Amino acid sequence: MRKLLLVISLSLPLFSQGQPAAHPLSDAILNRVLPDYRDQARSLLTATEEQQASALRMSDDNLAAYIVTGLCRQPEAFGFLLAQLEKEASAKLRIAILQGLRTYWASHPEAQKIVENHVTSDADANVSVKALDLLRQIRMTEMNRLLQTRLATALKSGDSNATKQLGQAEEHWYGLMNETTLPAFLRTPPPLFSLKPPDKPIRVLAFGDFGTGSPAQVSTAKAMVEFHHSHPFDFGLTLGDNFYTYGMMSPADPRWQTQWEQLYGPMGIKFYATLGNHDWASPDSPAAEILYSEKSPDWRLPAPYYTFTAGAVQFFAFDTVECNEAELQWLDSELAKSTAPWKLVYGHYHIYSATRGDNKVLIERLLPVLKKNHVDIYLNGHDHNLQEEKPEDGVHFFVSGGGGAGLYEFNPYDRTIFKQKLNGFTVLEADQKHFKISFVGTDGKELYQRTLDK
């Protein structure tokens, strides 16, 4: 499912839906559109001037696929596309129509026979494979709804045994739906471990959204190394989207050297990672990132979620991309057992952010667990900038996604305390009584700091 969503999203910037600056497609674009699709494109698609300029820079093949995908978002074009699918000579465009009409197939079960026919009889084997994968996604989504209904019933009734069993099924089902080759034994978190005695102060590096190989990643990593030389870190945290665009292909992927070891290895500290949506974007990536822990002197990802103590802080690495019931139950239980003066939960997706606003899923599912268990800090990446949002019931919210990926803008947001569209990283310093959170820029200078006291 995740790969399909990524493909569809590529078409979204091309065609506007009701934006004031949108215009009908120019003759320069329409003259390059395949004749069979030209009238439909002329009557149904609009785009801004910037979007049209981008379209003109595409190859003819890519432009054709983008036009088709744009038409798949227009209900008025569905009849035309269904007829065109049966006579379209291009395998690439047949795939674009099949995938682009996913919502139609899902809402018209009787029409799924068309997709089945492309599985069994399409002249191009690649089209058959894509059609089969599409059917798998649709039908497994339907079955997942049944599981979610049953899980909701167990949660409402307070049946803890059923909730636990169904939560484990949900975790397993997530992997099946997304073709993720992550066996159960790699999902199991290790027992609580400790990095430093509770009476010792700690200094920790944290950052997210970095693994692009870009000049921004290199310069931000260099600033971290230089900061470490004068203010040594005890260890580091990653906040997900460790490697773009589709995570790591294997523990032997050469990018481990160029995008990780060569940049962060000079600090000589261990990093305790979490997964982001890009790390989940290919079937093998989560397992590759977990298994690389056995090969690296500094990379540690024992499971998608786990907990450890260091000094006066207990850290809880949480996989926000899945955020399934089994994981939430684990977090609730581990937080409840914690006797650490400070509790910090870190993961990839935001709860609050001046870029994307409120994350309704995490507000509904994760935030109550944080509040109930008196978590002090929730730290995340995902939005490529640096932020602090207003605390809620004792939980303080920080965004540290400036590790090297392209930076994001902000929107008006009434929860914002601090925001900067900059590359940088976060420094966490804690002892029994004080917890200081600092944002540091690529020049090594402190941009902002917040100190919490017990």
C-alpha positions as CSV (number, residue, x, y, z in Angstrom):
1,M,0.0,0.0,0.0
2,R,2.7,2.5,0.9
3,K,4.5,2.2,-2.4
4,L,1.2,2.9,-4.3
5,L,0.5,6.0,-2.2
6,L,4.0,7.3,-3.0
7,V,3.4,6.9,-6.7
8,I,0.1,8.6,-6.7
9,S,1.4,11.5,-4.6
10,L,3.8,12.4,-7.4
11,S,0.9,13.6,-9.5
12,L,-0.6,15.8,-6.9
13,P,1.4,18.9,-7.6
14,L,0.5,18.8,-11.2
15,F,-3.2,19.4,-11.2
16,S,-5.0,22.0,-9.1
17,Q,-8.4,21.5,-7.7
18,G,-10.1,24.9,-7.2
19,Q,-6.9,26.9,-6.5
20,P,-7.4,30.6,-7.5
21,A,-4.3,30.6,-9.6
22,A,-5.1,27.5,-11.6
23,H,-5.6,27.8,-15.4
24,P,-6.5,25.4,-18.2
25,L,-3.6,23.5,-19.6
26,S,-1.6,25.5,-22.1
27,D,-1.4,24.6,-25.8
28,A,2.3,23.8,-25.3
29,I,1.3,21.0,-22.9
30,L,-1.8,19.9,-24.8
31,N,0.1,19.6,-28.0
32,R,2.3,17.0,-26.3
33,V,-0.6,15.1,-24.8
34,L,-1.4,11.8,-26.6
35,P,-4.4,12.4,-28.9
36,D,-6.6,9.9,-27.1
37,Y,-6.3,11.9,-23.9
38,R,-6.2,15.4,-25.3
39,D,-9.9,16.3,-25.1
40,Q,-10.2,15.0,-21.6
41,A,-7.1,16.8,-20.4
42,R,-8.3,20.1,-22.0
43,S,-11.8,19.9,-20.4
44,L,-11.0,18.5,-16.9
45,L,-7.4,19.5,-15.9
46,T,-6.1,22.8,-14.6
47,A,-2.8,23.8,-13.1
48,T,-0.9,26.8,-11.9
49,E,1.7,28.5,-14.1
50,E,4.5,27.0,-12.0
51,Q,3.0,23.5,-12.2
52,Q,2.6,23.8,-16.0
53,A,6.2,24.9,-16.3
54,S,7.2,21.8,-14.4
55,A,5.1,19.6,-16.6
56,L,6.8,21.0,-19.7
57,R,10.2,19.9,-18.4
58,M,9.0,16.2,-18.3
59,S,9.8,13.6,-20.9
60,D,6.9,12.6,-23.2
61,D,6.5,9.3,-21.4
62,N,6.4,10.9,-17.9
63,L,4.1,13.6,-19.1
64,A,1.7,11.1,-20.5
65,A,1.6,9.1,-17.2
66,Y,1.1,12.3,-15.2
67,I,-1.8,13.4,-17.4
68,V,-3.4,10.0,-17.0
69,T,-2.9,10.0,-13.2
70,G,-4.4,13.5,-13.1
71,L,-7.5,12.3,-15.0
72,C,-7.9,9.4,-12.6
73,R,-8.7,12.0,-9.9
74,Q,-11.6,13.3,-11.9
75,P,-14.8,11.2,-11.5
76,E,-16.0,12.7,-14.8
77,A,-13.2,10.8,-16.6
78,F,-13.8,7.4,-15.1
79,G,-16.0,6.1,-17.9
80,F,-13.5,7.3,-20.5
81,L,-10.5,5.7,-18.6
82,L,-12.3,2.4,-18.2
83,A,-12.8,2.2,-21.9
84,Q,-9.3,3.4,-22.7
85,L,-7.8,0.8,-20.4
86,E,-9.0,-2.0,-22.6
87,K,-7.4,-0.5,-25.8
88,E,-4.3,1.3,-24.4
89,A,-1.2,0.0,-26.1
90,S,1.3,1.4,-23.5
91,A,2.0,-0.9,-20.5
92,K,3.1,2.2,-18.5
93,L,-0.2,3.9,-19.1
94,R,-2.2,0.8,-18.4
95,I,-0.5,0.6,-15.0
96,A,-1.1,4.4,-14.4
97,I,-4.9,3.8,-15.1
98,L,-5.1,0.7,-12.9
99,Q,-3.3,2.3,-10.0
100,G,-4.9,5.7,-10.4
101,L,-8.4,4.3,-10.2
102,R,-7.7,2.4,-6.9
103,T,-10.5,4.3,-5.1
104,Y,-12.9,3.4,-7.9
105,W,-12.0,-0.3,-7.8
106,A,-12.4,-0.3,-4.0
107,S,-15.9,1.2,-4.1
108,H,-17.1,-0.9,-7.1
109,P,-16.3,-4.5,-6.2
110,E,-18.1,-5.7,-9.3
111,A,-15.6,-3.8,-11.5
112,Q,-12.6,-5.6,-9.9
113,K,-13.1,-8.3,-12.5
114,I,-11.4,-5.9,-14.9
115,V,-8.3,-5.8,-12.7
116,E,-8.4,-9.6,-12.4
117,N,-8.5,-9.9,-16.2
118,H,-5.3,-7.8,-16.4
119,V,-3.7,-10.2,-13.8
120,T,-4.5,-13.3,-15.9
121,S,-4.3,-12.1,-19.5
122,D,-2.4,-8.7,-19.9
123,A,0.2,-9.1,-22.6
124,D,2.8,-7.4,-20.3
125,A,3.9,-9.4,-17.2
126,N,4.7,-6.1,-15.3
127,V,1.1,-5.0,-15.7
128,S,-0.1,-8.3,-14.4
129,V,2.1,-8.0,-11.4
130,K,1.0,-4.5,-10.7
131,A,-2.7,-5.4,-11.1
132,L,-2.3,-8.4,-8.7
133,D,-0.6,-6.1,-6.1
134,L,-3.4,-3.6,-6.5
135,L,-6.0,-6.3,-5.8
136,R,-4.0,-7.4,-2.8
137,Q,-4.0,-3.9,-1.4
138,I,-7.8,-3.4,-1.9
139,R,-8.9,-6.7,-0.5
140,M,-6.5,-6.7,2.5
141,T,-7.7,-3.2,3.3
142,E,-11.2,-4.5,3.4
143,M,-10.2,-7.3,5.7
144,N,-8.3,-4.9,7.9
145,R,-11.5,-2.9,8.4
146,L,-13.0,-6.1,9.9
147,L,-10.0,-6.4,12.3
148,Q,-10.3,-2.8,13.3
149,T,-14.0,-3.1,14.0
150,R,-13.3,-6.1,16.3
151,L,-10.4,-4.3,18.0
152,A,-12.6,-1.3,18.7
153,T,-15.2,-3.6,20.3
154,A,-12.5,-5.1,22.6
155,L,-11.2,-1.7,23.6
156,K,-14.7,-0.3,24.3
157,S,-15.6,-3.3,26.5
158,G,-12.3,-3.3,28.4
159,D,-11.5,-6.9,27.4
160,S,-7.7,-6.8,28.0
161,N,-7.0,-10.3,26.9
162,A,-8.8,-9.8,23.6
163,T,-7.2,-6.4,23.1
164,K,-3.8,-7.9,23.6
165,Q,-4.4,-10.7,21.1
166,L,-6.1,-8.4,18.5
167,G,-3.3,-5.8,19.0
168,Q,-0.7,-8.5,18.1
169,A,-2.8,-9.4,15.0
170,E,-3.0,-5.8,14.0
171,E,0.8,-5.5,14.2
172,H,1.2,-8.6,12.1
173,W,-1.4,-7.5,9.6
174,Y,0.3,-4.1,9.1
175,G,3.4,-5.9,7.8
176,L,1.3,-8.1,5.5
177,M,-0.6,-5.2,4.1
178,N,2.6,-3.3,3.3
179,E,4.7,-6.3,2.2
180,T,7.2,-5.5,4.9
181,T,9.6,-8.4,5.5
182,L,10.0,-7.9,9.2
183,P,9.7,-11.1,11.1
184,A,8.1,-11.2,14.6
185,F,11.5,-11.8,16.3
186,L,12.8,-8.5,14.9
187,R,9.8,-6.7,16.3
188,T,10.3,-7.8,19.8
189,P,11.8,-5.1,22.0
190,P,14.7,-6.0,24.3
191,P,14.4,-5.8,28.0
192,L,15.1,-2.4,29.6
193,F,18.8,-1.6,29.4
194,S,20.9,1.2,30.9
195,L,23.6,3.4,29.3
196,K,24.7,5.5,32.3
197,P,24.1,5.4,36.1
198,P,21.1,7.4,37.4
199,D,23.3,9.8,39.4
200,K,25.3,10.9,36.4
201,P,24.4,13.9,34.2
202,I,24.0,13.2,30.5
203,R,24.4,15.2,27.2
204,V,22.6,13.7,24.2
205,L,22.4,14.6,20.5
206,A,19.1,14.2,18.6
207,F,18.1,14.9,15.0
208,G,15.8,13.6,12.3
209,D,15.2,13.7,8.5
210,F,18.7,13.6,7.3
211,G,19.7,10.6,5.0
212,T,19.8,12.3,1.6
213,G,23.5,12.7,1.0
214,S,22.8,16.4,0.3
215,P,25.3,19.2,1.1
216,A,22.9,20.3,3.9
217,Q,23.2,16.8,5.5
218,V,27.0,17.0,5.2
219,S,27.3,20.5,6.7
220,T,24.9,19.7,9.5
221,A,26.8,16.5,10.4
222,K,30.0,18.5,10.4
223,A,28.5,20.9,12.9
224,M,27.5,18.0,15.1
225,V,31.1,16.6,15.1
226,E,32.6,20.0,15.8
227,F,30.1,20.6,18.7
228,H,31.0,17.1,20.1
229,H,34.7,18.0,20.2
230,S,34.0,20.9,22.7
231,H,30.8,19.5,24.3
232,P,31.1,15.7,24.2
233,F,27.9,13.7,23.7
234,D,27.2,10.5,25.7
235,F,25.1,9.1,22.8
236,G,22.7,10.1,20.1
237,L,19.1,9.6,19.0
238,T,17.7,9.6,15.5
239,L,14.1,10.8,14.9
240,G,13.4,8.8,11.7
241,D,13.6,9.3,8.0
242,N,17.1,8.1,8.4
243,F,17.5,7.3,4.7
244,Y,15.7,8.7,1.7
245,T,13.8,8.0,-0.4
246,Y,12.9,4.4,0.3
247,G,15.1,3.5,3.3
248,M,17.9,1.0,3.1
249,M,17.9,-2.0,0.8
250,S,20.1,-4.2,3.0
251,P,22.6,-4.1,5.9
252,A,25.3,-4.1,3.1
253,D,23.9,-1.0,1.3
254,P,26.9,1.2,0.4
255,R,25.0,4.2,1.6
256,W,25.7,3.0,5.2
257,Q,29.2,4.3,4.7
258,T,28.5,7.5,2.7
259,Q,25.3,8.7,4.5
260,W,26.0,7.3,8.0
261,E,29.4,6.1,9.1
262,Q,31.6,8.7,7.3
263,L,29.4,11.6,8.6
264,Y,28.5,10.6,12.2
265,G,31.1,7.9,13.0
266,P,33.8,10.4,13.8
267,M,32.0,11.2,17.1
268,G,32.6,7.7,18.4
269,I,29.3,7.5,20.1
270,K,26.3,5.1,19.8
271,F,23.1,6.3,18.2
272,Y,19.7,4.8,19.2
273,A,17.5,5.1,16.2
274,T,13.8,5.2,15.4
275,L,12.0,4.6,12.0
276,G,10.3,7.2,9.9
277,N,7.9,6.9,7.0
278,H,10.7,6.8,4.5
279,D,12.4,4.1,6.4
280,W,9.2,2.0,6.0
281,A,8.9,2.9,2.3
282,S,10.4,-0.4,1.0
283,P,9.7,-3.9,2.2
284,D,13.3,-4.7,3.3
285,S,14.3,-1.4,4.9
286,P,13.1,-1.8,8.5
287,A,14.8,-5.2,8.7
288,A,17.9,-3.8,7.1
289,E,18.1,-1.0,9.6
290,I,17.6,-3.3,12.5
291,L,20.1,-5.9,11.4
292,Y,22.8,-3.3,10.7
293,S,23.0,-2.9,14.5
294,E,25.0,-6.1,14.5
295,K,27.6,-4.7,12.0
296,S,28.0,-1.1,13.1
297,P,30.1,0.3,16.0
298,D,27.6,3.2,16.4
299,W,24.2,2.4,15.0
300,R,21.6,0.8,17.3
301,L,18.1,-0.1,16.4
302,P,17.2,-3.3,18.4
303,A,13.4,-3.2,17.3
304,P,10.9,-0.7,16.0
305,Y,10.2,0.3,19.6
306,Y,12.3,-0.1,22.8
307,T,13.3,1.7,26.0
308,F,16.4,2.4,28.0
309,T,17.7,4.6,30.8
310,A,20.6,7.0,30.9
311,G,21.3,9.1,33.9
312,A,18.1,10.5,35.4
313,V,16.1,9.9,32.1
314,Q,14.2,7.0,30.7
315,F,14.0,7.1,26.9
316,F,11.2,5.4,25.0
317,A,11.8,5.0,21.2
318,F,8.3,4.7,19.6
319,D,7.4,3.8,16.1
320,T,4.9,6.4,15.2
321,V,4.5,5.2,11.6
322,E,2.7,2.0,12.8
323,C,1.4,3.2,16.1
324,N,-0.5,0.0,16.5
325,E,-2.4,-1.3,19.6
326,A,0.3,-3.7,20.6
327,E,2.9,-1.0,20.6
328,L,0.7,1.4,22.6
329,Q,0.0,-1.3,25.2
330,W,3.8,-1.9,25.5
331,L,4.4,1.9,25.9
332,D,1.7,2.3,28.5
333,S,3.1,-0.6,30.5
334,E,6.7,0.5,30.3
335,L,5.9,4.1,31.2
336,A,3.9,2.9,34.2
337,K,6.8,0.9,35.5
338,S,9.3,3.7,35.1
339,T,10.8,5.3,38.2
340,A,13.1,7.7,36.3
341,P,12.8,11.4,37.3
342,W,12.4,12.3,33.6
343,K,10.5,10.4,30.9
344,L,11.2,11.2,27.2
345,V,9.3,9.6,24.3
346,Y,10.8,10.1,20.9
347,G,9.7,9.1,17.4
348,H,9.1,10.4,13.9
349,Y,5.6,11.8,13.5
350,H,4.6,15.0,15.2
351,I,1.7,15.4,17.6
352,Y,1.7,19.2,17.2
353,S,3.5,21.2,14.5
354,A,3.4,24.6,12.9
355,T,4.0,23.0,9.5
356,R,1.4,20.2,9.4
357,G,-0.8,21.3,12.3
358,D,-2.5,18.7,14.6
359,N,-1.9,15.0,14.0
360,K,-5.3,13.7,14.8
361,V,-4.3,10.1,14.9
362,L,-1.5,10.6,17.5
363,I,-3.6,13.1,19.5
364,E,-6.3,10.4,19.8
365,R,-4.1,7.3,20.3
366,L,-0.6,8.4,21.6
367,L,-1.2,11.6,23.5
368,P,-3.5,10.1,26.2
369,V,-0.8,7.5,27.0
370,L,1.8,10.3,27.4
371,K,-0.5,12.3,29.7
372,K,-1.6,9.4,31.8
373,N,2.0,8.4,32.5
374,H,3.3,11.9,33.1
375,V,5.8,12.0,30.2
376,D,7.9,15.2,30.3
377,I,9.0,15.5,26.7
378,Y,7.8,14.3,23.3
379,L,10.5,14.7,20.6
380,N,10.0,14.1,16.9
381,G,11.1,14.8,13.4
382,H,9.1,14.6,10.2
383,D,8.8,18.4,9.7
384,H,12.1,19.6,8.3
385,N,12.7,22.5,10.7
386,L,13.1,23.2,14.4
387,Q,10.1,23.9,16.7
388,E,8.8,24.0,20.3
389,E,5.0,23.9,20.8
390,K,3.0,24.8,23.9
391,P,3.0,22.0,26.5
392,E,-0.2,20.2,27.4
393,D,-0.8,18.6,30.8
394,G,2.9,18.6,31.6
395,V,4.0,17.1,28.2
396,H,6.5,19.4,26.3
397,F,6.7,19.1,22.5
398,F,9.8,19.6,20.3
399,V,10.3,19.1,16.6
400,S,13.9,18.4,15.4
401,G,13.7,17.6,11.7
402,G,16.5,19.8,10.4
403,G,19.1,17.1,9.8
404,G,19.7,17.6,6.1
405,A,16.5,17.0,4.1
406,G,14.9,19.9,2.2
407,L,13.5,22.5,4.7
408,Y,9.8,23.1,5.2
409,E,7.8,26.3,5.6
410,F,5.4,27.1,8.5
411,N,1.7,28.0,8.8
412,P,0.0,30.2,11.3
413,Y,-0.4,28.0,14.4
414,D,-1.5,29.1,17.9
415,R,0.6,26.4,19.7
416,T,3.9,27.7,18.5
417,I,6.5,28.9,21.0
418,F,9.6,28.8,18.8
419,K,10.1,28.0,15.1
420,Q,13.0,28.3,12.7
421,K,13.3,27.1,9.1
422,L,16.9,26.0,9.5
423,N,19.1,23.0,9.4
424,G,20.3,22.1,12.9
425,F,20.2,19.6,15.7
426,T,19.0,19.2,19.3
427,V,21.1,18.9,22.4
428,L,19.5,17.3,25.5
429,E,21.2,17.9,28.9
430,A,19.8,16.4,32.0
431,D,20.4,15.6,35.7
432,Q,18.1,14.7,38.6
433,K,16.7,18.2,38.8
434,H,17.1,19.9,35.4
435,F,16.4,19.1,31.8
436,K,17.7,21.5,29.1
437,I,16.7,21.2,25.5
438,S,18.7,23.3,23.0
439,F,18.5,23.8,19.2
440,V,21.9,24.4,17.6
441,G,22.5,25.6,14.0
442,T,25.1,24.6,11.5
443,D,27.4,27.4,12.7
444,G,27.5,25.6,16.1
445,K,25.6,28.5,17.9
446,E,22.6,27.9,20.1
447,L,19.4,29.1,18.4
448,Y,17.1,28.5,21.3
449,Q,16.9,26.7,24.7
450,R,14.3,25.6,27.2
451,T,15.1,24.4,30.7
452,L,12.6,22.2,32.7
453,D,13.0,21.9,36.4
454,K,11.7,19.2,38.9
